[in-house]
């Protein structure tokens, strides 16, 4: 895919919503490459967004209020970069006049071409941000110095001038997260792809399978795909692709790409069907499967297998993925997590069960009304099977970030429906606000219990998790 002449000549870009986790990564990459970059964000002054905004400023990205003032300053940008979340009546859109607009996926295509690197796209309903960082760290530890564009903040790459969702690498590979949520991954291609899974988030699985099938047509060399995805695609792949399928059940795929056993504990391990054992960097069966996918990718990239196995034992993780915040005064452990769809929530909670034998207090703030309505039934079905009698699943009202919304369903409506259907209705409750929630958790949590604060897009959830803990126990 070639970049047209007009795009090649562009030198300056303004990002509308630059504080978004994905948009800020693109802005960081653009600034590093040498473009002139500015941006605006309606949440730029919020304390929870300071790590992203301050890192952009350190990279000499000029930050403006999202009120159109950027376009009164002269020196107009060549194009506006925007995401699907930006409304048509946004002040920057209105003030920019006829300046060219580029969707973030179109701009990512430009960056991929500009880099000249071998690109690795990571997608799936769950885990793509973590696996993007995990692949990057693995390649780095194998001395391949990759570049990374991610939708999460890698702890290894966070410092004052970098929030952690971008890594500037001089090697041959560029690892990036391909977003399926708005189907924008169809706007670009890559040399290699990793498709982790199909879950319940933005579309039903049949539609998502169609999207992934189309996406694979734009992949030039090879793809690593879970068996779940392969079956959803009827094992029908583009003829030009080298495809490796990995699985958690031995005997269906080659032993090297099958998980024989996940061994939980203080030092969890994965045993692959070919006999190789791997000490995992974090708990959870999903971590073992992620490592398996990266092992398969390493083979596809023709990297020494022993280097990959050694590197996979080390992963510093990403922000808000099973992050330990500390203990409450009553001794309850508190974790912070980005989980926001049924599969991610269950994976998160399953990993938490390995940390303590007590009750789970699972707090979930949905990341919008429409996604909440779409997933509510599927989430209830999984929770009804997973939760124990004494566990508590606590709903907060969906996060509203602006834009068009029906403001339906409310958390109270969904909770009432779940209670009417549940064999143990007392496991489900709703809290009207965070102060009420804080009092409930502090009054009820005790030693061996765990509270998990879950939800996407709202960085203040992480601050709330910290507020629950006593500084002496952190």
PAVO-727063 format. One line per 5 residues: their letters; for each residue x, y, z of N, C-alpha, C. Coordinates in steps of 0.1 Angstrom, whole numbers. Example, Ala and Ser with C-alpha at 12.3 -4.5 7.8 and 13.67 -1.06 7.14 Angstrom:
REM residues 2
as = 132,-57,78,123,-45,78,132,-33,78 | 128,-22,71,137,-11,71,129,0,79
This chain:
REM residues 474
xxxxx = 9,-12,0,0,0,0,9,12,0 | 7,21,-9,16,33,-11,9,45,-5 | 17,54,0,12,67,5,11,76,-7 | 0,83,-8,-1,92,-20,8,104,-18 | 10,112,-29,19,123,-30,15,134,-20
xxxxx = 2,137,-18,-2,147,-9,2,144,5 | 1,132,9,4,128,23,19,128,25 | 27,125,15,42,125,16,47,139,19 | 40,150,14,44,163,15,40,169,29 | 31,163,36,26,168,49,38,168,59
xxxxx = 38,179,67,49,181,77,43,184,91 | 31,188,92,26,192,105,12,186,107 | 9,182,119,-4,176,122,-10,181,136 | -23,182,136,-29,185,149,-39,174,153 | -37,169,165,-45,158,170,-56,163,178
xxxxx = -68,160,174,-80,163,182,-83,152,191 | -82,154,204,-83,144,214,-70,137,216 | -59,145,217,-45,140,218,-43,132,231 | -51,134,241,-49,127,254,-54,113,254 | -60,109,243,-65,95,243,-53,85,242
xxxxx = -55,74,248,-44,64,249,-38,60,236 | -46,59,226,-41,55,212,-36,67,205 | -43,78,206,-40,91,199,-26,96,204 | -24,95,217,-11,101,222,0,93,217 | -2,79,215,9,71,210,13,75,196
xxxxx = 3,78,188,5,82,174,12,96,174 | 8,105,183,14,118,183,29,117,187 | 31,108,197,45,106,201,54,101,190 | 48,91,182,56,86,171,58,96,161 | 48,104,158,50,115,148,60,125,152
xxxxx = 60,129,164,70,138,169,84,133,169 | 85,120,172,98,113,171,104,112,157 | 95,110,148,99,109,134,104,122,128 | 98,133,134,103,146,130,92,155,125 | 79,151,126,68,160,122,66,171,133
xxxxx = 60,181,129,55,192,138,42,188,143 | 40,187,156,28,181,162,22,190,172 | 9,192,172,1,198,182,-11,190,185 | -18,193,196,-30,186,199,-38,193,209 | -51,189,210,-60,194,220,-67,183,227
xxxxx = -72,185,239,-80,175,246,-88,181,256 | -101,177,257,-110,183,267,-106,179,281 | -98,169,283,-94,165,296,-80,168,299 | -74,177,292,-59,180,293,-55,185,307 | -65,191,314,-61,197,327,-64,187,339
xxxxx = -70,176,336,-74,167,347,-61,160,352 | -61,158,365,-49,153,371,-46,138,367 | -57,131,364,-55,117,360,-49,115,346 | -49,126,338,-44,126,325,-30,132,324 | -25,136,335,-12,143,335,0,135,330
xxxxx = 1,122,333,12,115,327,13,115,312 | 1,114,305,1,114,291,4,128,286 | -3,138,291,-1,152,286,13,157,289 | 19,155,301,32,160,304,43,153,295 | 41,140,292,50,133,283,50,139,269
xxxxx = 38,142,264,37,149,251,44,162,251 | 42,170,261,48,183,262,63,181,262 | 69,171,269,83,169,269,88,165,255 | 79,159,247,83,156,233,81,168,224 | 78,179,230,76,192,222,63,192,214
xxxxx = 53,184,218,40,185,213,33,197,219 | 28,206,212,21,218,217,7,214,220 | 3,217,233,-11,213,238,-19,226,238 | -31,225,233,-41,236,233,-54,232,239 | -61,241,244,-75,238,248,-83,234,236
xxxxx = -93,225,239,-101,221,227,-112,230,225 | -109,242,220,-119,253,218,-117,260,205 | -108,254,196,-106,260,183,-94,270,184 | -88,273,195,-78,283,196,-65,280,188 | -63,267,186,-51,263,178,-52,270,164
xxxxx = -63,273,159,-64,278,145,-65,293,145 | -64,299,156,-63,314,157,-48,318,159 | -39,307,160,-25,310,163,-17,311,151 | -23,309,139,-15,309,127,-7,296,125 | 2,296,114,10,284,112,1,272,112
xxxxx = -9,271,103,-19,261,103,-13,247,100 | -18,236,106,-13,223,103,-17,218,90 | -10,209,84,-14,203,71,-26,194,72 | -29,188,84,-40,180,85,-44,178,100 | -57,175,102,-62,172,116,-63,157,117
xxxxx = -58,151,128,-59,137,130,-70,135,141 | -80,126,138,-91,125,147,-95,110,149 | -102,107,159,-107,93,161,-122,93,159 | -127,81,159,-142,79,158,-149,85,169 | -143,87,180,-150,93,192,-153,108,191
xxxxx = -146,115,181,-148,129,180,-161,133,172 | -169,142,178,-181,146,173,-180,156,162 | -189,157,152,-188,166,141,-188,180,145 | -194,183,157,-195,197,161,-184,201,171 | -173,193,171,-161,196,179,-156,210,175
xxxxx = -153,218,185,-148,232,183,-136,232,173 | -127,223,174,-115,223,165,-119,220,151 | -129,211,149,-134,209,135,-140,221,130 | -148,228,138,-155,240,133,-145,251,130 | -135,253,138,-125,263,136,-115,261,125
xxxxx = -113,248,121,-103,244,112,-107,247,97 | -119,249,94,-123,252,81,-121,240,72 | -114,242,60,-113,232,50,-99,224,52 | -92,225,63,-80,218,65,-83,203,64 | -75,195,58,-77,181,55,-78,174,69
xxxxx = -88,164,69,-89,156,81,-84,142,77 | -78,135,87,-73,121,85,-77,114,98 | -85,103,96,-88,94,107,-75,88,112 | -75,85,125,-62,80,131,-57,67,124 | -66,59,118,-62,47,111,-55,51,98
xxxxx = -59,61,92,-53,66,80,-39,71,83 | -38,78,94,-25,84,98,-16,72,102 | -21,62,109,-12,51,112,-7,44,100 | -15,43,90,-10,38,77,2,46,72 | 1,59,73,12,68,69,24,66,77
xxxxx = 23,64,90,34,62,99,41,48,96 | 33,38,93,38,25,89,47,26,77 | 42,33,67,49,35,54,62,43,57 | 60,53,65,72,62,67,83,55,74 | 79,46,83,90,39,91,99,30,83
xxxxx = 93,24,73,101,15,65,104,2,72 | 98,-1,83,101,-13,91,91,-25,88 | 95,-36,92,86,-48,91,76,-47,102 | 63,-46,99,53,-43,109,46,-55,114 | 43,-55,127,36,-66,133,23,-61,140
xxxxx = 11,-64,134,-1,-59,140,-7,-69,150 | -11,-64,161,-17,-73,172,-31,-69,174 | -40,-78,173,-54,-75,174,-62,-87,181 | -75,-85,184,-83,-95,191,-92,-87,201 | -102,-94,206,-111,-87,215,-104,-85,229
xxxxx = -95,-93,233,-89,-92,246,-74,-93,245 | -67,-85,253,-53,-87,254,-43,-81,244 | -49,-74,234,-40,-69,224,-30,-58,229 | -34,-50,238,-24,-40,243,-13,-47,251 | -17,-56,260,-7,-63,268,3,-71,259
xxxxx = -3,-78,249,6,-86,240,14,-77,231 | 10,-65,227,18,-56,219,30,-53,227 | 28,-49,240,40,-46,249,48,-59,252 | 42,-70,253,49,-83,256,58,-86,244 | 53,-85,232,61,-88,220,73,-78,220
xxxxx = 70,-65,222,80,-55,221,92,-58,231 | 88,-61,244,98,-64,253,106,-77,250 | 99,-87,244,106,-99,240,116,-97,229 | 112,-89,219,121,-85,208,133,-77,213 | 130,-68,223,140,-59,228,151,-68,236
xxxxx = 146,-77,244,155,-86,252,163,-95,242 | 157,-97,230,165,-105,220,174,-96,212 | 176,-84,216,185,-74,210,181,-70,196 | 167,-69,194,162,-65,181,157,-51,181 | 157,-44,192,154,-29,193,142,-25,185
xxxxx = 130,-30,188,118,-27,180,112,-14,184 | 104,-8,174,95,3,177,82,-2,181 | 74,6,189,61,1,194,51,13,194 | 39,10,189,28,19,190,17,12,197 | 13,16,209,4,7,217,-8,15,223
xxxxx = -18,8,227,-30,14,234,-30,12,249 | -18,10,254,-16,9,269,-2,14,272 | 0,17,285,12,23,290,22,12,295 | 32,8,287,41,-2,292,49,4,303 | 50,-4,314,58,0,326,73,1,323
xxxxx = 77,-8,314,92,-8,311,96,5,304 | 87,11,296,91,22,288,86,36,293 | 80,36,305,75,48,311,86,56,317 | 87,69,314,96,78,320,91,92,318 | 98,102,323,92,116,322,89,121,308
xxxxx = 96,116,298,94,121,285,87,111,276 | 81,100,282,74,90,275,64,83,284 | 51,84,280,41,79,288,41,63,289 | 47,57,278,49,43,278,41,36,267 | 33,43,260,25,37,249,33,38,235
xxxxx = 45,43,235,53,44,223,67,41,227 | 74,33,219,88,31,220,95,34,207 | 106,42,208,113,45,196,125,34,195 | 124,26,184,134,16,182,141,17,169 | 154,14,168,161,15,156,162,2,148
xxxxx = 156,-9,153,157,-22,147,147,-23,135 | 146,-35,130,138,-38,118,123,-38,120 | 118,-40,133,104,-43,135,97,-32,142 | 84,-30,138,75,-21,144,63,-29,149 | 60,-29,162,49,-37,168,38,-27,171
xxxxx = 26,-29,166,15,-20,169,2,-27,172 | -6,-20,179,-20,-25,182,-29,-21,171 | -37,-31,166,-46,-29,156,-60,-29,162 | -68,-18,162,-80,-17,169,-92,-22,160 | -99,-32,166,-111,-37,159,-124,-30,163
xxxxx = -123,-21,174,-135,-16,180,-144,-8,170 | -137,-1,161,-145,7,151,-142,2,137 | -136,-10,136,-132,-16,123,-121,-8,115 | -115,1,122,-105,9,115,-92,1,111 | -91,-11,117,-79,-19,113,-80,-23,98
xxxxx = -92,-21,92,-93,-24,78,-87,-14,69 | -82,-3,75,-77,9,67,-62,7,64 | -56,-3,69,-41,-5,67,-38,-19,67 | -26,-22,63,-21,-36,63,-8,-37,72 | -2,-49,72,10,-51,80,17,-63,74
xxxxx = 30,-65,77,37,-76,73,32,-89,80 | 30,-88,93,26,-99,101,15,-95,110 | 6,-105,114,-5,-102,123,-5,-113,134 | -10,-109,146,-13,-118,156,-28,-115,160 | -37,-125,159,-51,-124,163,-53,-133,174
xxxxx = -56,-127,186,-56,-135,198,-69,-142,201 | -80,-136,198,-93,-142,202,-105,-134,196 | -117,-139,198,-129,-132,195,-138,-133,207 | -142,-121,211,-151,-120,223,-163,-111,221 | -169,-107,232,-181,-99,232,-178,-85,237
xxxxx = -177,-76,227,-174,-62,231,-182,-52,222 | -178,-51,210,-185,-40,201,-194,-47,191 | -191,-59,187,-199,-66,177,-202,-80,181 | -211,-87,174,-213,-101,177,-201,-108,170 | -199,-121,173,-188,-128,169,-188,-130,154
xxxxx = -200,-132,148,-200,-134,133,-195,-121,126 | -199,-110,130,-194,-97,124,-179,-95,126 | -175,-98,138,-161,-97,141,-152,-107,133 | -158,-119,130,-151,-128,122,-150,-123,108 | -160,-116,103,-160,-110,90,-149,-99,89
xxxxx = -148,-91,100,-138,-81,100,-124,-87,100 | -122,-97,108,-108,-103,108,-105,-110,95 | -115,-115,88,-112,-122,75,-108,-111,65 | -114,-100,65,-110,-89,56,-96,-83,60 | -94,-82,73,-81,-77,78,-70,-86,73
xxxxx = -71,-99,73,-61,-108,69,-57,-106,54 | -66,-101,46,-63,-99,32,-53,-88,30 | -51,-80,41,-41,-69,40,-28,-72,47 | -27,-85,52,-14,-89,58,-6,-95,47 | 7,-91,47,15,-95,35,23,-108,37
xxxxx = 27,-112,49,36,-123,50,30,-134,59 | 26,-132,71,22,-143,79,13,-139,91 | 6,-148,97,-3,-145,108,-2,-157,118 | -2,-153,131,-4,-162,142,-18,-160,148 | -25,-171,148,-40,-170,151,-43,-181,161
xxxxx = -52,-178,171,-57,-188,180,-66,-197,173 | -68,-209,179,-77,-219,172,-91,-213,173 | -95,-206,183,-108,-200,184,-111,-191,172 | -101,-183,168,-102,-174,157,-102,-182,144 | -93,-192,143,-93,-200,131,-106,-207,128
xxxxx = -112,-212,138,-125,-219,136,-136,-209,133 | -136,-197,139,-145,-187,135,-144,-182,121 | -132,-184,115,-129,-180,101,-131,-192,92 | -135,-204,98,-137,-216,90,-124,-221,84 | -113,-217,91,-99,-221,87,-97,-217,72
xxxxx = -103,-207,68,-102,-202,54,-93,-189,54 | -81,-190,50,-71,-179,51,-67,-176,37 | -62,-163,35,-57,-159,22,-46,-168,17 | -45,-172,5,-36,-182,0,-21,-178,1 | -19,-165,2,-5,-160,2,1,-161,16
xxxxx = -7,-163,26,-2,-161,40,3,-174,46 | 14,-173,53,19,-183,62,11,-182,75 | 4,-192,79,-5,-191,91,0,-202,101 | 2,-198,114,4,-207,125,-8,-205,135 | -14,-217,138,-25,-217,148,-20,-222,161
xxxxx = -23,-215,172,-19,-219,185,-32,-223,193 | -30,-231,204,-42,-235,211,-39,-239,225 | -49,-240,234,-47,-244,247,-50,-259,249 | -53,-266,238,-56,-280,239,-46,-288,231 | -38,-296,236,-28,-304,229,-35,-314,219
xxxxx = -28,-317,208,-33,-328,199,-40,-322,187 | -43,-309,187,-51,-303,176,-41,-295,167 | -32,-289,173,-21,-281,166,-8,-287,169 | 3,-284,162,16,-290,166,19,-287,180 | 26,-297,187,29,-296,201,36,-283,205
xxxxx = 44,-278,197,51,-266,200,42,-254,202 | 30,-255,196,21,-243,197,8,-247,205 | 10,-257,214,-2,-260,223,2,-259,237 | -7,-255,246,-5,-253,260,-9,-267,267 | 0,-274,272,-3,-287,279,-9,-284,293
xxxxx = -3,-275,300,-7,-272,313,-4,-258,318 | -13,-252,325,-10,-240,332,-9,-243,347 | 2,-240,353,4,-243,367,4,-230,376 | -7,-228,383,-8,-216,391,1,-216,403 | 2,-205,410,10,-204,422,17,-191,423
xxxxx = 25,-190,433,33,-178,436,43,-175,424 | 48,-186,418,56,-185,405,49,-194,395 | 39,-188,388,31,-196,378,40,-200,366 | 36,-212,361,44,-217,350,34,-222,338 | 40,-222,326,33,-228,315,41,-240,310
xxxxx = 34,-251,307,41,-262,302,35,-264,288 | 44,-263,278,39,-265,264,39,-280,260 | 32,-284,250,30,-298,247,43,-304,242 | 53,-297,238,65,-303,234,75,-304,246 | 70,-302,258,78,-304,270,85,-292,275
xxxxx = 85,-281,268,92,-269,273,84,-262,284 | 91,-259,295,84,-252,306,89,-237,306 | 79,-229,310,82,-214,310,77,-209,323 | 86,-202,331,82,-195,343,76,-182,338 | 63,-180,341,55,-169,336,58,-156,344
xxxxx = 57,-144,338,60,-132,345,48,-127,353 | 36,-133,351,24,-129,359,15,-141,359 | 5,-140,368,-5,-151,370,-16,-150,359 | -22,-161,357,-34,-162,348,-31,-171,336 | -41,-179,333,-40,-188,321,-38,-180,308
xxxxx = -44,-168,308,-43,-160,296,-29,-155,293 | -21,-154,304,-7,-150,302,1,-161,295 | -2,-174,299,4,-185,293,1,-186,278 | -12,-183,275,-16,-183,261,-9,-172,253 | -8,-160,259,-1,-149,253,13,-153,250
xxxxx = 20,-159,259,34,-163,257,35,-173,246 | 25,-182,245,25,-192,234,24,-186,221 | 15,-176,220,14,-168,207,27,-162,203 | 34,-156,213,46,-149,210,57,-159,206 | 57,-171,212,66,-181,208,64,-185,193
xxxxx = 51,-187,189,48,-190,175,53,-179,166 | 51,-166,170,55,-155,162,70,-155,161 | 77,-158,172,92,-158,171,97,-168,160 | 90,-180,160,94,-189,149,91,-184,136 | 80,-177,134,76,-172,121,86,-161,117
xxxxx = 91,-153,126,101,-143,123,116,-148,122 | 117,-162,124,130,-169,123,140,-163,134 | 135,-161,146,143,-157,157,147,-170,165 | 159,-170,170,163,-182,178,153,-185,189 | 148,-197,189,138,-201,199,142,-200,213
xxxxx = 155,-203,216,160,-202,230,160,-187,235 | 163,-178,226,162,-164,230,148,-160,233 | 138,-164,225,124,-161,228,120,-167,241 | 123,-179,244,119,-186,256,125,-178,268 | 137,-175,268,144,-168,278,137,-154,280
xxxxx = 134,-147,269,128,-134,270,114,-134,276 | 107,-145,272,93,-146,276,91,-147,291 | 101,-151,298,100,-152,313,100,-138,320 | 103,-128,312,104,-114,317,94,-105,310 | 85,-99,317,76,-89,312,72,-80,323
xxxxx = 75,-67,321,72,-58,332,58,-54,333 | 50,-57,322,36,-55,323,32,-41,318 | 19,-38,318,14,-25,314,5,-20,325 | 4,-7,325,-4,0,335,-19,-4,334 | -24,-6,346,-38,-9,348,-42,-23,343
xxxxx = -32,-32,343,-35,-46,341,-30,-54,353 | -40,-57,362,-38,-64,375,-27,-56,383 | -29,-43,383,-19,-35,391,-23,-35,406 | -13,-38,414,-16,-38,428,-15,-24,434 | -25,-20,440,-26,-6,446,-22,-6,460
xxxxx = -23,-17,468,-20,-17,482,-31,-24,490 | -31,-22,503,-41,-28,511,-49,-17,518 | -61,-20,521,-69,-11,529,-65,-13,544 | -70,-4,552,-67,-5,566,-71,-18,572 | -82,-24,567,-87,-36,571,-80,-48,566
xxxxx = -70,-46,557,-62,-57,552,-66,-63,539 | -76,-57,532,-81,-62,519,-71,-57,508 | -66,-66,499,-58,-62,488,-66,-55,478 | -61,-44,471,-68,-37,461,-60,-37,448 | -66,-40,437,-60,-41,424,-68,-32,415
xxxxx = -61,-27,404,-67,-18,394,-65,-25,381 | -76,-25,373,-75,-32,360,-84,-26,349 | -79,-27,337,-86,-20,325,-97,-29,320 | -99,-41,326,-109,-50,320,-123,-43,318 | -128,-46,306,-141,-39,302,-150,-47,293
xxxxx = -147,-59,290,-157,-67,284,-158,-81,291 | -168,-89,288,-170,-101,296,-157,-110,297 | -151,-113,286,-139,-122,286,-128,-116,294 | -125,-103,293,-115,-97,300,-118,-97,315 | -130,-94,319,-134,-93,333,-132,-107,339
xxxxx = -136,-118,333,-135,-131,339,-120,-135,339 | -112,-132,329,-98,-135,330,-91,-127,341 | -95,-115,343,-89,-107,354,-93,-113,367 | -105,-116,369,-110,-121,382,-104,-135,385 | -103,-143,374,-97,-156,376,-82,-155,381
xxxxx = -75,-146,375,-61,-143,380,-61,-138,394 | -71,-130,398,-71,-125,412,-73,-137,422 | -81,-147,418,-84,-158,427,-71,-165,431 | -61,-164,423,-48,-170,426,-40,-163,437 | -44,-150,439,-37,-142,448,-41,-143,463
xxxxx = -54,-146,466,-59,-147,479,-71,-156,480 | -73,-163,491,-84,-172,492,-98,-166,496 | -98,-153,499,-110,-147,504,-120,-144,493 | -129,-134,497,-139,-130,488,-134,-120,477 | -141,-120,466,-138,-110,456,-148,-99,456
xxxxx = -144,-86,457,-152,-75,455,-149,-69,442 | -156,-72,432,-153,-68,418,-162,-56,414 | -155,-45,412,-161,-32,409,-160,-29,394 | -171,-27,387,-170,-25,373,-177,-12,369 | -170,-3,362,-176,9,356,-175,7,341
xxxxx = -187,5,335,-187,3,320,-181,15,313 | -176,13,301,-169,24,294,-178,31,284 | -191,31,287,-201,38,278,-214,31,279 | -225,38,276,-238,32,277,-240,21,266 | -237,24,253,-239,15,243,-231,2,244
xxxxx = -218,2,247,-211,-10,250,-217,-18,262 | -221,-11,272,-227,-18,284,-240,-25,280 | -248,-19,272,-261,-25,268,-258,-37,259 | -247,-36,251,-244,-47,242,-239,-59,249 | -231,-57,260,-225,-68,267,-232,-73,279
xxxxx = -242,-66,284,-248,-69,297,-252,-84,299 | -259,-89,289,-264,-103,290,-253,-113,290 | -243,-111,281,-232,-120,281,-224,-120,294 | -222,-108,299,-215,-106,311,-222,-113,323 | -235,-112,324,-242,-118,335,-241,-133,334
xxxxx = -242,-139,322,-241,-153,320,-227,-158,326 | -217,-151,323,-203,-156,327,-202,-154,342 | -207,-142,347,-206,-140,362,-214,-150,370 | -225,-153,365,-234,-162,372,-227,-176,375 | -219,-180,365,-212,-192,366,-199,-191,374
xxxxx = -193,-179,373,-180,-177,379,-180,-173,394 | -189,-164,398,-189,-159,411,-193,-169,422 | -186,-168,433,-190,-176,445,-201,-169,452 | -207,-176,462,-219,-171,469,-215,-158,476 | -203,-157,482,-200,-146,491,-192,-135,483
xxxxx = -190,-137,470,-184,-126,462,-194,-115,460 | -189,-104,456,-198,-92,453,-193,-86,439 | -203,-84,430,-200,-77,418,-208,-64,419 | -200,-53,418,-206,-40,421,-205,-31,408 | -217,-26,404,-217,-18,392,-217,-3,396
xxxxx = -210,5,388,-211,19,388,-218,24,375 | -223,36,375,-229,41,363,-219,42,352 | -222,39,339,-213,39,328,-206,53,327 | -193,52,323,-185,64,321,-190,71,308 | -192,84,309,-196,93,298,-185,102,294
xxxxx = -179,101,282,-168,109,278,-172,120,268 | -185,122,266,-190,131,257,-195,125,244 | -202,133,236,-207,127,223,-222,123,224 | -227,117,214,-240,113,214,-242,100,222 | -253,100,231,-255,89,239,-270,88,243
xxxxx = -275,76,244,-289,74,248,-290,75,263 | -279,74,270,-278,73,285,-287,61,290 | -286,50,282,-293,38,286,-285,26,281 | -284,16,289,-291,13,302,-283,19,313 | -291,23,324,-284,27,336,-279,15,344
xxxxx = -269,16,352,-264,5,360,-275,-1,369 | -283,8,375,-294,3,384,-304,-6,376 | -307,-3,364,-316,-11,356,-310,-25,353 | -297,-25,349,-291,-38,346,-289,-46,359 | -286,-40,370,-284,-47,382,-297,-53,387
xxxxx = -308,-46,386,-321,-51,389,-325,-63,381 | -322,-63,368,-324,-74,359,-316,-86,363 | -303,-84,366,-294,-95,370,-299,-101,383 | -303,-93,393,-308,-98,405,-320,-107,403 | -329,-103,394,-341,-111,392,-338,-124,385
xxxxx = -327,-125,378,-323,-138,371,-314,-147,379 | -307,-141,389,-296,-148,395,-301,-158,406 | -293,-169,407,-296,-179,417,-291,-174,431 | -283,-164,431,-278,-157,443,-278,-142,441 | -289,-136,441,-291,-122,437,-282,-112,446
xxxxx = -279,-116,458,-271,-108,467,-257,-105,462 | -253,-113,453,-239,-111,447,-238,-99,439 | -249,-93,434,-249,-82,425,-255,-70,432 | -248,-58,431,-253,-46,437,-248,-34,428 | -254,-23,431,-250,-11,424,-247,0,434
xxxxx = -238,9,431,-234,20,440,-237,33,433 | -243,43,440,-247,55,433,-235,64,430 | -224,63,438,-213,72,436,-200,65,443 | -189,71,441,-176,65,446,-175,67,461 | -180,77,466,-179,79,481,-187,68,488
xxxxx = -199,65,483,-206,54,489,-199,40,487 | -193,39,475,-186,27,472,-174,25,481 | -167,36,483,-155,36,492,-158,32,506 | -169,38,511,-173,34,525,-177,19,526 | -184,14,516,-188,0,515,-176,-9,516
xxxxx = -166,-6,507,-154,-15,506,-146,-14,519 | -144,-2,524,-136,-1,536,-143,-7,548 | -156,-7,549,-163,-13,560,-164,-28,559 | -164,-33,547,-166,-48,546,-154,-56,542 | -144,-50,536,-132,-58,532,-123,-62,544
xxxxx = -118,-74,544,-109,-78,554,-97,-86,549 | -89,-91,557,-77,-99,553,-82,-111,544 | -74,-114,534,-76,-124,524,-87,-121,514 | -94,-109,515,-103,-104,505,-95,-96,494 | -101,-95,483,-95,-87,472,-106,-78,466
xxxxx = -103,-65,464,-111,-56,456,-104,-53,443 | -112,-54,432,-106,-51,419,-115,-40,413 | -108,-29,409,-115,-18,403,-113,-19,388 | -124,-21,380,-122,-24,366,-130,-13,358 | -125,-11,346,-131,-2,337,-121,5,327
xxxxx = -126,9,316,-117,15,305,-120,30,304 | -110,36,298,-111,50,293,-110,61,304 | -114,57,317,-115,67,328,-102,65,337 | -92,73,335,-80,71,342,-81,74,357 | -92,81,361,-94,84,375,-97,71,383
xxxxx = -101,60,377,-103,48,384,-91,43,391 | -79,46,385,-67,42,391,-64,50,404 | -67,63,403,-66,71,415,-75,67,426 | -87,63,422,-97,58,432,-92,45,439 | -86,36,431,-80,24,437,-69,28,448
xxxxx = -61,37,445,-51,42,454,-57,48,466 | -68,55,465,-74,62,476,-80,52,486 | -82,40,482,-87,29,491,-77,24,500 | -64,26,497,-54,19,504,-47,28,514 | -42,22,525,-34,30,534,-20,31,530
xxxx = -14,42,531,0,44,526,10,35,533 | 7,31,546,16,22,553,17,8,547 | 7,4,540,6,-9,535,10,-11,520 | 13,0,514,16,0,499,30,-6,497
